[in-house]
Amino acid sequence: MRYRPFAKTGLYVSEICLGTMTFGGKGFWQAVGDLQLPAVEALVGASLDAGVNFIDTADVYSEGESERLLGQALKSLNRPREQLVIATKVRGRTGPGVNQVGLSRGHIHASIDASLKRLNLDYVDLYQVHGVDKETPLEETVRALDDLVRVGKVRYVGYSNFPAWQTMKALAIADANKQARFVSAQMYYSIAGRDIEREVVPLALDQNLAILPWSPLAGGLLSGKFDANKQGPAGARRSGFDFPPVDHGRLPGVLDALRQVSQETGLSVARIALAWVLTRPFVTSVIIGAKNPDQLADNLAASDVTLTAAQIAHLDAASALPSEYPGWMVDRQNHEPRTANRS
Ligand SMILES: NC(=O)c1ccc[n+]([C@@H]2O[C@H](COP(=O)([O-])OP(=O)(O)OC[C@H]3O[C@@H](n4cnc5c(N)ncnc54)[C@H](OP(=O)(O)O)[C@@H]3O)[C@@H](O)[C@H]2O)c1
């Protein structure tokens, strides 16, 4: 396992992060996975043994069961706390009340306490807002997150699923008030969905944010068992839950390119798709999902893959985003060094 610096913090994380959305199987989340304690212990234990130090969960996954099972597994595996980097999230609905959702001061304070209790931890390393809350002022959210850092319940704060402009606004608020600023962006990114390259990646590079791709196999669509019409085996998550959305025009070419590289290397399609994400220089740690030990082993081994320059170029070309305004105008106006325009 390789480790990468976590943005401009003093922390290092494994380049593969274990996602825990398949733990618990409660309510809506049954469709994603319903692993219970023995299976959870096996996956978490195998990940730690492979050198993973970074684990991602959320208060809403399986209505809190994902955090609870992870907490139980960590307790029984009994690894030193300081060797673990545990991330969780807040924003989703956690109860029927009007205030049991969103990013208000009250919900953030109540939610971190509930998460720490379920996880059986004194602090989390990374606390992420799970998405935009259009009704709470960003000033209130940033201040509430800063409170949590100051009292030691949270080491770092990050975000997920924000547009670039709102991220920049939150960073500016934090900077102006000397409050904890976001250090990471957990965003959907896969070889079939490179949208963040337009606005989020340039922002992250400029503002020193760690990018943590979620659903790197597009929910299993890029694991090799689905065709270009999104037909796959019964029981696979993507067969019943068509998420995240993908561009249908580019998907056949992406799947073809993955299969070609898979045949060339003798490695699974899933491993190639993950290895491609790891070639992106802006990615800090890719958040994998697995339903069983075989999938986990396949995905962890992506860290050992070295794609050739030709293979990377082939995969890049098959998955490239179409040019879009204002990007094409920015490129057009900046394609020559300034010294070339001396008149
Ligand atoms: N911040 C957010 O809004 C957000 C959203 C989504 C996810 N996440 C995070 O990202 C993590 C990963 O997301 P994800 O589970 O959607 O990741 P993913 O890698 O896109 O999909 C994982 C699923 O693909 C299938 N799969 C995985 N490896 C495979 C392999 N080697 N061979 C064949 N099939 C394989 C399994 O489902 P089947 O066996 O059913 O096909 C598995 O559950 C989550 O656990 C969570 O921590 C965050």
The ligand as an ORCA input file, in Angstrom:
! r2SCAN-3c Opt
* xyz 0 1
  N     -20.132     11.223     -0.395
  C     -21.073     10.612     -1.061
  O     -22.116     11.205     -1.422
  C     -20.885      9.161     -1.393
  C     -21.757      8.512     -2.274
  C     -21.509      7.170     -2.563
  C     -20.433      6.500     -1.970
  N     -19.633      7.152     -1.087
  C     -18.463      6.468     -0.448
  O     -17.742      5.758     -1.423
  C     -17.645      4.384     -1.060
  C     -17.592      3.546     -2.302
  O     -18.781      3.758     -3.080
  P     -19.411      2.577     -3.916
  O     -19.698      1.399     -3.030
  O     -20.518      3.133     -4.716
  O     -18.139      2.186     -4.840
  P     -18.044      1.477     -6.258
  O     -16.647      0.916     -6.310
  O     -18.462      2.373     -7.351
  O     -19.104      0.267     -6.182
  C     -18.923     -0.781     -5.274
  C     -19.778     -1.975     -5.693
  O     -19.310     -2.497     -6.944
  C     -19.287     -3.916     -6.883
  N     -17.861     -4.313     -6.888
  C     -16.864     -3.714     -6.176
  N     -15.686     -4.290     -6.452
  C     -15.915     -5.248     -7.356
  C     -15.063     -6.173     -8.013
  N     -13.754     -6.182     -7.795
  N     -15.635     -7.027     -8.890
  C     -16.953     -7.013     -9.129
  N     -17.823     -6.155     -8.523
  C     -17.295     -5.287     -7.636
  C     -19.979     -4.313     -5.581
  O     -21.403     -4.338     -5.778
  P     -22.157     -5.577     -6.462
  O     -21.470     -6.833     -6.071
  O     -23.547     -5.451     -5.945
  O     -22.093     -5.315     -7.951
  C     -19.673     -3.122     -4.703
  O     -20.557     -2.970     -3.626
  C     -18.859      4.150     -0.142
  O     -18.708      3.039      0.696
  C     -18.886      5.437      0.619
  O     -17.923      5.405      1.661
  C     -19.831      8.466     -0.803
*
